[in-house]
Amino acid sequence: MTSTPEDISRFWNLIASAWTATGTEPSAALRSAAGDLDSRLDAFLAQLSTLSTDFSSAELTALDRVAERALYDIDRADLQAITDGSDDGFLYARGFIVAMGRDYYDAVSSDPEAATTDAECEQMCYFFAHLHHERFGAFPDTGSGISRESASNPAGWS
C-alpha cells in the first residue's frame, strides 16, 4: 500500500505546524547549540503529539506509512557517509532529517552534504506507530512491505 498525495501533504503540513507551535522554525533549530537543539526537538515532538491527539487509527497508520517511506527513501550509503553512525544511529539521523521538515528533507535528499552530522531524533522514526500503539493497543500495519531500518533500501546501498 502506498501513501496518497493527500497523506503526504498532511504529514509534512503537520510537521510544519508542530514547529510553528513551538515558536521556532526548523532552520533556527538547526543553528542551535546541541543542548538547545535537543530541547527544541522535545518541544517539537510534544507539539506533534498534541496536534495528533484526536487522530483515528486509520489517520495514524497513514501518517506512519508516510514516515516509513520518507525514512526508507533516504536510506542511502552516500547520506550515511555524511551523517555517520551505526545502523541505529543512521536510522535516528534519518529521523532527525524527517523531523526538520520537508525543505530540509528535500535539500538533504538532493545533496547529502547539506545534512547535519551527528544529529539524531530517535522518536521521529516510529512516532506515529507509537502513538497508534498508545491509543489503540497495537502497532499499525502500514501494508507497505518496506522497512525503515538502516540498509534495507537496496537501491540506496548498491
Backbone torsions as a table, in degrees:
resi	resn	phi	psi	omega
1	MET	NA	136.2	180.0
2	THR	-111.6	160.8	178.9
3	SER	-77.5	145.6	175.5
4	THR	-82.0	158.3	174.6
5	PRO	-56.5	-33.5	179.1
6	GLU	-67.0	-41.0	178.1
7	ASP	-63.4	-42.4	-179.9
8	ILE	-63.9	-45.6	178.6
9	SER	-62.2	-44.4	179.6
10	ARG	-61.2	-42.7	179.8
11	PHE	-57.5	-55.4	-176.5
12	TRP	-67.3	-34.6	176.1
13	ASN	-65.9	-36.6	177.9
14	LEU	-65.9	-41.9	176.3
15	ILE	-59.5	-47.5	179.9
16	ALA	-62.7	-41.5	179.8
17	SER	-64.4	-38.0	178.4
18	ALA	-64.8	-41.4	176.5
19	TRP	-64.2	-44.5	179.3
20	THR	-58.2	-41.2	-179.6
21	ALA	-64.8	-23.6	177.5
22	THR	-80.6	-14.8	-176.6
23	GLY	81.7	9.9	-179.8
24	THR	-126.8	134.4	172.6
25	GLU	-83.0	147.7	178.7
26	PRO	-54.8	-36.4	-179.8
27	SER	-63.2	-36.0	176.8
28	ALA	-70.6	-38.3	177.8
29	ALA	-62.2	-37.8	179.3
30	LEU	-62.9	-29.3	-179.5
31	ARG	-85.4	-2.1	-177.3
32	SER	-73.9	155.8	171.1
33	ALA	-66.6	158.4	-173.2
34	ALA	-51.9	-50.1	-179.0
35	GLY	-64.3	-39.3	178.3
36	ASP	-67.9	-37.1	177.5
37	LEU	-62.2	-42.3	178.5
38	ASP	-60.4	-43.1	-179.9
39	SER	-68.8	-34.0	176.9
40	ARG	-69.3	-37.9	175.3
41	LEU	-64.8	-40.3	177.3
42	ASP	-60.8	-43.1	178.4
43	ALA	-64.6	-41.6	177.1
44	PHE	-59.4	-48.4	-178.6
45	LEU	-64.3	-36.7	176.5
46	ALA	-63.5	-43.2	178.2
47	GLN	-65.8	-40.1	178.8
48	LEU	-61.1	-40.7	176.9
49	SER	-64.2	-44.6	179.1
50	THR	-61.5	-43.8	-179.4
51	LEU	-66.5	-21.4	-177.2
52	SER	-99.3	6.5	-172.5
53	THR	-53.6	-44.2	-173.3
54	ASP	-98.4	13.9	-177.7
55	PHE	-73.4	143.5	178.2
56	SER	-77.0	171.2	175.2
57	SER	-57.4	-45.3	-179.4
58	ALA	-63.3	-39.6	180.0
59	GLU	-67.0	-44.2	178.8
60	LEU	-65.8	-37.3	177.0
61	THR	-63.7	-43.0	178.7
62	ALA	-62.7	-41.4	178.5
63	LEU	-67.4	-38.8	177.0
64	ASP	-64.4	-37.4	178.0
65	ARG	-62.5	-40.6	178.2
66	VAL	-66.0	-44.8	179.0
67	ALA	-60.9	-44.3	179.5
68	GLU	-57.8	-46.4	-179.6
69	ARG	-67.2	-41.0	179.3
70	ALA	-61.5	-43.8	178.4
71	LEU	-65.5	-41.1	179.8
72	TYR	-63.6	-44.1	-175.7
73	ASP	-65.0	-26.6	177.9
74	ILE	-102.6	15.4	174.3
75	ASP	-80.5	84.1	-172.4
76	ARG	-138.7	144.5	179.7
77	ALA	-60.8	-38.8	-178.6
78	ASP	-64.8	-33.6	177.8
79	LEU	-77.2	-39.2	178.6
80	GLN	-62.4	-34.7	178.9
81	ALA	-62.0	-28.9	180.0
82	ILE	-87.6	-45.4	-174.2
83	THR	-78.9	-25.3	177.8
84	ASP	73.9	-179.2	174.6
85	GLY	102.1	160.3	174.9
86	SER	-71.0	-174.9	177.0
87	ASP	-56.9	-48.9	178.1
88	ASP	-64.8	-42.6	179.7
89	GLY	-61.0	-37.7	178.5
90	PHE	-70.6	-36.9	174.1
91	LEU	-59.8	-45.6	-178.8
92	TYR	-66.9	-33.7	175.2
93	ALA	-64.8	-40.9	176.8
94	ARG	-66.4	-34.6	174.5
95	GLY	-60.8	-39.7	176.8
96	PHE	-62.6	-43.6	-179.2
97	ILE	-60.9	-43.5	177.4
98	VAL	-64.3	-44.7	-177.9
99	ALA	-61.6	-26.8	-178.7
100	MET	-76.8	-5.7	174.3
101	GLY	100.7	170.9	-172.3
102	ARG	-63.6	-40.9	-178.8
103	ASP	-61.9	-46.4	179.2
104	TYR	-66.0	-44.0	178.3
105	TYR	-56.5	-49.3	-179.4
106	ASP	-63.7	-39.9	-179.8
107	ALA	-64.0	-45.3	-179.4
108	VAL	-69.8	-37.3	178.1
109	SER	-62.2	-39.1	179.5
110	SER	-76.8	-35.0	-176.7
111	ASP	-142.3	95.0	-178.2
112	PRO	-54.7	-24.9	177.8
113	GLU	-61.7	-18.7	178.8
114	ALA	-77.3	-9.1	-176.8
115	ALA	-73.1	149.3	174.4
116	THR	-84.1	128.5	-180.0
117	THR	-77.1	139.2	174.7
118	ASP	61.0	28.0	174.1
119	ALA	-103.0	133.3	-175.7
120	GLU	-136.5	151.2	171.3
121	CYS	-144.5	80.7	-177.4
122	GLU	-55.9	-41.9	-176.0
123	GLN	-59.9	-31.5	-177.4
124	MET	-67.6	-25.9	-173.8
125	CYS	-61.9	-36.1	-179.6
126	TYR	-131.0	28.0	-173.7
127	PHE	-54.5	-54.4	-175.9
128	PHE	-73.4	-29.1	175.1
129	ALA	-65.1	-42.5	179.2
130	HIS	-68.5	-39.0	175.3
131	LEU	-60.6	-42.5	178.6
132	HIS	-60.5	-45.8	-179.8
133	HIS	-61.9	-44.5	179.2
134	GLU	-61.0	-40.2	-173.2
135	ARG	-89.5	-30.0	-172.8
136	PHE	-122.2	1.0	173.5
137	GLY	78.8	7.5	179.4
138	ALA	-152.7	153.2	174.0
139	PHE	-78.8	146.0	-177.8
140	PRO	-73.3	150.7	172.4
141	ASP	-101.3	107.0	-176.8
142	THR	-74.6	-20.7	179.4
143	GLY	70.4	12.7	-174.7
144	SER	-82.3	-28.6	-176.5
145	GLY	76.3	9.2	178.0
146	ILE	-113.3	167.2	178.3
147	SER	-122.5	144.0	176.2
148	ARG	-88.7	-6.0	-179.2
149	GLU	-64.3	152.4	-176.7
150	SER	-63.3	143.7	178.1
151	ALA	65.6	24.0	178.0
152	SER	-96.4	-10.5	178.1
153	ASN	-94.7	98.3	-175.2
154	PRO	-55.9	-34.2	-179.0
155	ALA	-65.9	-28.0	-178.7
156	GLY	-83.8	-10.0	-174.6
157	TRP	-123.2	13.5	-179.6
158	SER	-94.2	NA	NA
